[in-house]
């Protein structure tokens, strides 16, 4: 699935975070921000992210909905050895293919366990299960691979493993124009800059301009973030925001 870059095309992606532990609050997700940042760097815009339970029908429906809407779908979680790791069989059902034990994945797992004196049992070999026709995503940390089929990339939920899998995946993807981000930080309340910010956004419909309030020791701190694929337009919009803040009596800094 290696594809050439196309800087004139908007490439889009969606992320499905799978796991009851995320919905219960027992586990705090660390994958969304990393994946979004890395995709932006290679010109792929993450346009949607969903957190769903370990329920087959939910996984199937969500995967089928999103893979028809975006260029790439990424999933994290649910490919381990336990009974509630049902992502592989759910993806197989979504594509209408059989679930198989991938021979290369099985070989890697057996070799890994044998060299460490770990029992090779049915549960551990479940991590070799993939949909028929899927290709493996290498795992340089714990060997158990992810996989991809068509435009759906299935990765581990453990952040450090997901990250190495993502680096394996990125060279396979079609890339669009890199997405630039410029953040202007000001010391004014959101309500003070809102009208002027709306005007700047209306003049730049191709850009995404967001306002994110916070607090500093001295009072207000608002981050005004400009995102887009046209670098000079992004920078000009950021300069317009800086001028707006200064005209309103505020101070600015680039973050």
C-alpha positions in Angstrom: 0.0 0.0 0.0 2.9 2.4 -0.5 1.6 5.5 -2.2 3.2 8.6 -3.6 2.7 12.0 -1.9 0.1 14.3 -3.4 0.5 17.8 -1.9 -2.6 19.0 -3.8 -4.9 16.5 -2.1 -6.4 16.6 1.4 -5.8 13.3 3.0 -8.1 12.4 5.9 -8.1 9.9 8.7 -10.2 8.8 11.7 -9.2 7.1 14.9 -11.2 4.5 16.8 -10.1 4.0 20.4 -11.4 0.6 21.5 -11.7 -0.4 25.1 -14.1 -0.6 28.0 -11.2 0.5 30.2 -11.2 3.9 28.4 -14.9 4.4 28.9 -14.8 3.4 32.5 -12.1 5.9 33.3 -9.7 3.3 34.6 -7.3 4.1 31.7 -6.5 7.5 30.4 -5.9 7.6 26.6 -2.4 8.7 25.5 -2.7 7.7 21.8 -5.0 10.4 20.3 -2.7 13.3 20.7 0.4 11.5 19.5 -1.3 10.0 16.4 -2.9 13.4 15.5 0.4 15.2 15.8 2.3 12.6 13.7 -0.4 12.6 11.0 -0.4 16.4 10.8 3.4 16.3 10.3 3.0 14.1 7.2 0.0 16.0 5.8 -2.8 13.7 6.9 -5.7 15.4 8.7 -7.3 13.6 11.6 -11.0 14.6 11.2 -12.7 12.4 13.8 -11.9 10.2 16.8 -14.3 7.9 18.7 -14.0 5.9 21.9 -16.1 2.7 21.8 -16.6 -0.4 23.9 -15.3 -3.9 23.3 -18.6 -4.8 21.6 -18.4 -6.6 18.3 -21.4 -5.0 16.7 -20.2 -1.5 17.7 -16.8 -2.1 16.3 -18.1 -3.5 13.0 -20.5 -0.6 12.5 -18.0 2.1 13.4 -15.3 0.7 11.2 -17.6 0.3 8.2 -19.0 3.8 8.7 -15.7 5.5 9.0 -13.7 3.6 6.3 -16.2 4.8 3.8 -15.7 8.4 4.8 -12.0 8.9 5.1 -8.8 7.8 3.5 -7.5 5.9 6.5 -8.9 4.5 9.7 -6.7 3.7 12.6 -7.8 1.6 15.6 -6.1 1.1 18.9 -6.8 -1.6 21.5 -8.3 -5.1 21.6 -5.6 -7.2 20.0 -4.2 -8.9 23.1 -4.5 -12.5 24.4 -7.6 -12.2 26.6 -11.3 -13.0 26.0 -12.3 -9.3 25.6 -9.7 -8.7 22.9 -12.1 -9.0 20.0 -10.8 -6.4 17.6 -9.4 -8.9 15.0 -12.5 -10.9 14.7 -14.6 -7.7 14.6 -12.5 -6.3 11.7 -12.8 -9.6 9.9 -16.6 -9.4 10.2 -16.6 -5.8 9.1 -14.9 -6.8 5.8 -16.9 -10.0 5.4 -13.8 -12.3 5.5 -12.7 -15.2 7.6 -10.5 -14.9 10.7 -7.3 -16.8 10.4 -4.2 -17.4 12.3 -1.6 -15.6 10.2 1.3 -18.0 9.6 4.0 -15.3 9.8 2.5 -13.8 13.0 2.3 -17.3 14.5 6.0 -18.0 13.6 7.1 -14.7 15.2 5.2 -15.3 18.4 6.4 -18.9 18.8 10.0 -17.9 18.2 9.6 -15.0 20.7 8.1 -17.1 23.4 10.5 -20.1 22.9 13.6 -17.9 23.3 12.2 -16.5 26.6 11.0 -19.8 28.0 7.4 -18.7 28.0 4.6 -21.2 27.7 3.0 -21.2 24.2 -0.7 -21.5 24.8 -3.9 -20.9 22.9 -4.4 -17.5 24.5 -1.0 -16.2 23.5 -1.5 -17.5 19.9 -4.7 -15.5 19.6 -2.4 -12.6 19.0 -1.6 -14.1 15.6 -5.3 -13.8 14.5 -6.0 -11.6 11.6 -8.7 -11.2 8.9 -8.0 -13.2 5.8 -5.9 -11.1 3.4 -4.5 -8.7 6.1 -0.9 -7.6 6.1 1.1 -7.4 9.3 2.3 -4.3 11.1 5.6 -5.1 12.8 6.0 -4.6 16.6 9.6 -4.0 17.6 8.8 -4.1 21.3 6.8 -7.2 22.1 6.6 -8.9 18.7 2.8 -9.4 18.7 1.9 -7.6 15.4 -0.8 -5.3 14.4 -2.3 -5.6 10.9 -3.9 -3.7 8.1 -6.6 -4.5 5.6 -7.5 -2.1 2.8 -7.5 1.3 4.5 -8.0 0.1 8.1 -4.9 -0.1 10.3 -5.2 -2.0 13.6 -2.7 -1.2 16.3 -2.1 -2.0 20.0 -3.6 0.1 22.7 -0.4 0.2 24.8 1.0 3.7 23.9 4.7 2.7 23.5 3.7 -0.2 21.2 1.2 1.9 19.3 3.9 4.4 18.6 6.4 1.9 17.1 3.5 0.4 15.0 2.6 3.9 13.8 6.1 4.5 12.6 5.9 1.2 10.6 2.7 2.4 9.1 3.5 6.0 8.1 5.8 5.1 5.1 2.9 3.1 3.6 0.5 6.1 3.5 -0.4 8.6 0.9 0.6 12.0 2.1 -1.0 15.4 1.5 0.3 18.9 2.2 1.8 19.3 5.7 -0.5 20.9 8.2 1.0 24.0 9.8 0.1 25.2 13.3 0.8 28.6 14.8 -0.2 29.5 18.3 -0.6 33.1 19.5 -1.0 33.4 23.2 -2.6 36.5 24.7 -3.6 37.9 28.1 -7.1 39.0 27.2 -10.4 37.2 28.0 -11.9 35.2 25.2 -15.0 37.4 25.1 -12.8 40.4 24.3 -11.2 38.9 21.2 -14.2 36.8 20.0 -15.7 39.3 17.5 -12.4 40.2 15.9 -11.4 36.5 15.8 -14.6 35.7 14.0 -13.8 38.3 11.4 -10.4 36.8 10.8 -11.9 33.3 10.5 -14.5 34.6 8.0 -11.7 36.0 5.8 -9.8 32.7 5.9 -12.4 29.9 5.5 -9.7 27.4 4.5 -8.1 27.7 7.9 -9.1 26.4 11.3 -8.8 29.0 14.0 -9.5 27.9 17.6 -9.5 29.7 20.9 -8.5 27.8 24.1 -8.7 29.6 27.4 -6.6 29.0 30.4 -5.3 30.8 33.5 -1.9 32.3 34.3 -0.5 33.6 37.6 -1.3 37.1 36.4 -4.8 36.4 35.1 -6.0 35.4 31.7 -4.1 33.3 29.2 -5.8 32.4 25.9 -4.2 30.3 23.2 -5.4 31.2 19.7 -4.4 28.4 17.3 -4.3 28.7 13.5 -4.1 25.5 11.4 -4.0 25.0 7.7 -2.0 23.7 4.7 -1.0 27.0 3.2 1.9 28.1 5.3 2.0 31.8 4.4 -1.8 32.1 4.9 -1.4 30.5 8.3 1.3 33.0 9.2 -0.6 36.0 7.9 -3.7 35.0 9.9 -1.5 34.7 13.0 -0.1 38.2 12.4 -3.7 39.5 12.0 -4.5 37.9 15.4 -1.5 39.5 17.0 -2.5 42.9 15.6 -6.1 42.4 16.9 -4.8 41.6 20.4 -2.5 44.6 20.5 -5.3 46.9 19.2 -7.4 45.7 22.1 -4.7 46.5 24.6 -3.4 43.0 25.1 0.0 41.4 25.0 1.0 38.6 22.7 3.6 35.9 22.4 4.1 33.0 20.0 4.0 29.6 21.6 
